[in-house]
Amino acid sequence: MARRTVPEGIRLTKVGAWFIAVTLVVGVAAANTGNNALYLVESLLLATLVLSGLTSRRNVRRLRVEIEPPSEAYANQPFEVEFRVVNADRLFARRLLVLGFGTGPETLVPHLVRKGEHRGRLELLASRRGRFELPWAHLHSHFPFGLFRKGVRVRLDREMLIFPEIFPAARGAASRLGRFGDRASRRRGWGHELLSLRRFQVGDDFRSIHWKQSAKLGELVFMEREAEQGRRLSIALDNAVGELADRRRELRFERLVSEAATAAHDSLRRGYEVELITRNGRVPFGSGPSHRLRILRELALLAPTDRCREPLVPLSDRRPRLRLGMEAGVAKP
């Protein structure tokens, strides 16, 4: 079984280096002069060094770190990770601990009572979508005098999924989604657009009588209305781009993925039904928060595939669709 805590060694700080230099100077002076007072000062300095090393070593022992990643995190957008540091020691408290995860900023845990815990949040940033691993938590201590820095790594083995970057709604292809919405279906039903006028029949709703036409013709005239087609958007992202040989193509592909994520994110929040089509498969039409997370997870793990000459979707299909591809250079609806 792998060890949960791994020592990182003890390092001398700048303050410690100056302290040792002073200790050496006092030691040389005491040896040359034979002054008892200098010997007493030298003894005190040496005792302080030993005490600082032993105390800093004990200060990072018997600690446990637990984290809770956020439910949603996006590339190039800061997110917070909740942490909990537990002191399992029954006798001594812990002081002046610094916690980090090997990347990003660190935070101070000023005091941990014996058998106590400290909770907090630490802000991190992921530059890429996909799987984001947090294998270790790093704890180090400058307690008590700041002469040494003693550190340990606490195994976490946690992994979280980073969703693609979400652009502002006014940027890129997502800004052109406003033209998609309710459309007349040319079928009878409940709606706002007038389909036709006809003679009133038994069983028709009296509320749909066209009274002006009825008065003009001398008989009841019924208004038939068009059924509205629900707001739907199909996002077709062609990931058959071959090998991303250079940084420029890689950035273009990542932008396409972010365009698709932005369109889906924005449309679903506005009440659309959205489907996602890629070379890997199809996420069927759906709506709501769970469907939004399903599409974002699919895009977070989407990888380029080999080039394919066949179109991703039939060109004759006229449904509202956002087409995204590399060949045209930019995202295109």
Secondary structure, 3 states (H helix, E strand, C coil): CCCCEEEEEEEECHHHHHHHHHHHHHHHHHHHHCCHHHHHHHHHHHHHHHHHHHHHHHHCCCEEEEEECCCCCECCCCEEEEEEEEECCCCCCEEEEEEECCCCCCEEEEEECCCCEEEEEEEECCCCCEEEEEEEEEEEECCCCCCEEEEEEEEEEEEEEEECCCCCCCCHHHHHHHHCCCEEEEEECCCCCEEEEEECCCCCCHHHECHHHHHHHCCCEEEEEEEEECCEEEEEECCCCCCCCCHHHHHHHHHHHHHHHHHHHHHHHCCCEEEEEECCEEEEEECCHHHHHHHHHHHHCCCCCCCCCCCCCCCCCCCCEEEECCCCCCCCC
